[in-house]
Amino acid sequence: MGQYDLNEIIEKIKEKIPFELKDNERSRIWSLRVIISKLYYALEYEKDPQATRQKVTQLLLYHGQFSKEEIDKTFQASAKETTEYSIEFLKQHPEVAQAEARKSKEFPEEGEEGEKEEKIKEIKYIFPHYG
């Protein structure tokens, strides 16, 4: 990551101060991934994965050292489809929330009949955890 530790880099991003990166594409991509991971996990990513992505993207764009395309590629590389829904997703898809409620312990017989239909999937982001 160069001469700074990760926390110093995060502070520089928040203060809109440029920081030194090695001058090669591979190092830049890896550095961005580490930075996004740290910022993403510091926010409420479990409840609001898409809103968290937007916050991280806005912060990095405001800082100005990375492009939207670079940031989007990093998120896309870590995107995973899941049926373990976030609160954000259930609020945006009330029909899924209702189906999940029907499957709960209170109504076990109603959940079994809908198992055959394909479940809608949510996109979440899985990044390695860095110091």
Backbone torsions as a table, in degrees:
resi	resn	phi	psi	omega
1	MET	NA	2.1	-178.4
2	GLY	94.0	-153.7	-173.3
3	GLN	-85.2	-7.0	-177.8
4	TYR	-100.8	150.2	169.4
5	ASP	-86.5	168.3	-172.1
6	LEU	-58.9	-41.3	-179.3
7	ASN	-64.6	-37.0	176.7
8	GLU	-64.4	-40.8	179.5
9	ILE	-63.7	-43.6	178.6
10	ILE	-59.9	-42.7	177.6
11	GLU	-62.4	-42.1	179.0
12	LYS	-62.9	-38.6	177.9
13	ILE	-63.4	-46.7	-179.2
14	LYS	-62.9	-33.2	-179.0
15	GLU	-92.0	3.1	178.9
16	LYS	59.6	41.7	178.1
17	ILE	-108.4	126.6	178.8
18	PRO	-63.4	152.9	176.3
19	PHE	-131.2	160.0	-175.4
20	GLU	-79.7	133.4	173.7
21	LEU	-123.0	147.8	173.2
22	LYS	-60.4	145.8	-172.9
23	ASP	-89.7	56.1	171.3
24	ASN	-144.5	153.8	-173.0
25	GLU	-60.9	-43.7	-177.1
26	ARG	-62.6	-44.0	179.4
27	SER	-65.2	-39.1	-180.0
28	ARG	-63.8	-45.7	179.9
29	ILE	-63.3	-45.7	179.8
30	TRP	-63.8	-43.8	179.5
31	SER	-60.5	-43.9	179.3
32	LEU	-62.9	-40.6	179.2
33	ARG	-62.0	-43.3	179.0
34	VAL	-64.4	-43.6	-179.2
35	ILE	-64.2	-47.2	179.5
36	ILE	-61.4	-43.3	179.4
37	SER	-57.7	-48.5	-178.7
38	LYS	-61.9	-46.5	-179.7
39	LEU	-66.6	-43.5	-176.9
40	TYR	-61.9	-47.9	-178.1
41	TYR	-72.5	-17.4	178.0
42	ALA	-77.9	-16.1	-178.8
43	LEU	-102.7	-176.0	-177.5
44	GLU	-83.8	58.0	-175.4
45	TYR	-63.9	-29.9	-177.9
46	GLU	-70.6	-38.4	179.3
47	LYS	-78.9	-41.0	-171.5
48	ASP	-133.3	70.5	-175.7
49	PRO	-61.8	-39.4	-178.5
50	GLN	-73.8	-40.9	177.1
51	ALA	-64.0	-37.6	177.9
52	THR	-65.2	-42.6	177.1
53	ARG	-58.0	-44.3	-180.0
54	GLN	-62.8	-42.3	179.6
55	LYS	-61.9	-46.0	-179.9
56	VAL	-63.5	-44.2	179.4
57	THR	-60.3	-47.3	-180.0
58	GLN	-61.3	-42.8	179.6
59	LEU	-60.8	-45.2	-178.9
60	LEU	-70.1	-37.5	177.2
61	LEU	-66.7	-40.0	177.9
62	TYR	-62.0	-39.4	177.4
63	HIS	-63.2	-43.6	171.2
64	GLY	94.8	0.7	-176.1
65	GLN	-89.6	-14.6	179.2
66	PHE	-127.1	148.2	-179.8
67	SER	-86.3	161.0	176.8
68	LYS	-60.0	-39.1	179.4
69	GLU	-61.3	-44.4	178.6
70	GLU	-62.5	-43.3	-178.9
71	ILE	-65.7	-46.9	179.9
72	ASP	-61.1	-41.7	178.4
73	LYS	-61.4	-39.4	-179.9
74	THR	-65.5	-43.9	177.5
75	PHE	-66.0	-43.2	-178.9
76	GLN	-61.8	-36.5	179.9
77	ALA	-66.7	-22.4	-179.0
78	SER	-106.2	5.9	-177.7
79	ALA	-74.1	137.6	177.0
80	LYS	-135.5	138.9	175.3
81	GLU	-87.3	141.2	-178.5
82	THR	-150.8	159.1	172.2
83	THR	-108.7	11.4	171.6
84	GLU	-91.7	93.2	-167.5
85	TYR	-79.3	146.5	173.9
86	SER	-87.4	164.5	176.5
87	ILE	-60.5	-42.0	179.0
88	GLU	-55.8	-46.7	-178.1
89	PHE	-65.5	-43.8	-179.0
90	LEU	-65.3	-34.2	176.5
91	LYS	-66.6	-36.1	-179.2
92	GLN	-80.6	-18.9	-177.7
93	HIS	-130.1	75.7	-176.6
94	PRO	-60.6	-27.9	178.5
95	GLU	-64.9	-34.7	177.0
96	VAL	-70.8	-41.7	178.4
97	ALA	-60.1	-40.8	179.2
98	GLN	-66.4	-42.9	179.2
99	ALA	-63.0	-40.7	178.0
100	GLU	-64.0	-39.6	179.2
101	ALA	-64.9	-38.8	179.2
102	ARG	-64.8	-30.5	-179.8
103	LYS	-79.0	-12.1	-175.4
104	SER	-65.2	174.1	-177.1
105	LYS	-59.6	-27.6	-177.6
106	GLU	-68.9	-28.1	-178.1
107	PHE	-133.1	56.7	-172.3
108	PRO	-60.9	-34.5	-177.3
109	GLU	-69.2	-27.9	-179.0
110	GLU	-75.8	-29.2	-177.9
111	GLY	-71.5	-29.1	-175.0
112	GLU	-69.0	-35.3	-176.8
113	GLU	-70.5	-26.8	-178.5
114	GLY	-88.6	0.2	-176.4
115	GLU	-62.9	-26.5	-174.9
116	LYS	-73.9	-26.8	-179.0
117	GLU	-76.9	149.3	-178.2
118	GLU	-70.4	133.1	-179.1
119	LYS	-83.9	142.4	173.2
120	ILE	-70.2	144.1	-176.4
121	LYS	-114.3	145.0	176.9
122	GLU	-100.1	146.6	174.8
123	ILE	-94.1	123.6	172.9
124	LYS	-122.8	167.8	-177.0
125	TYR	-119.0	129.8	-179.5
126	ILE	-117.8	112.1	178.0
127	PHE	-114.4	151.2	171.2
128	PRO	-63.2	151.4	176.4
129	HIS	-90.0	130.1	178.1
130	TYR	-117.6	155.5	-178.1
131	GLY	-45.8	NA	NA
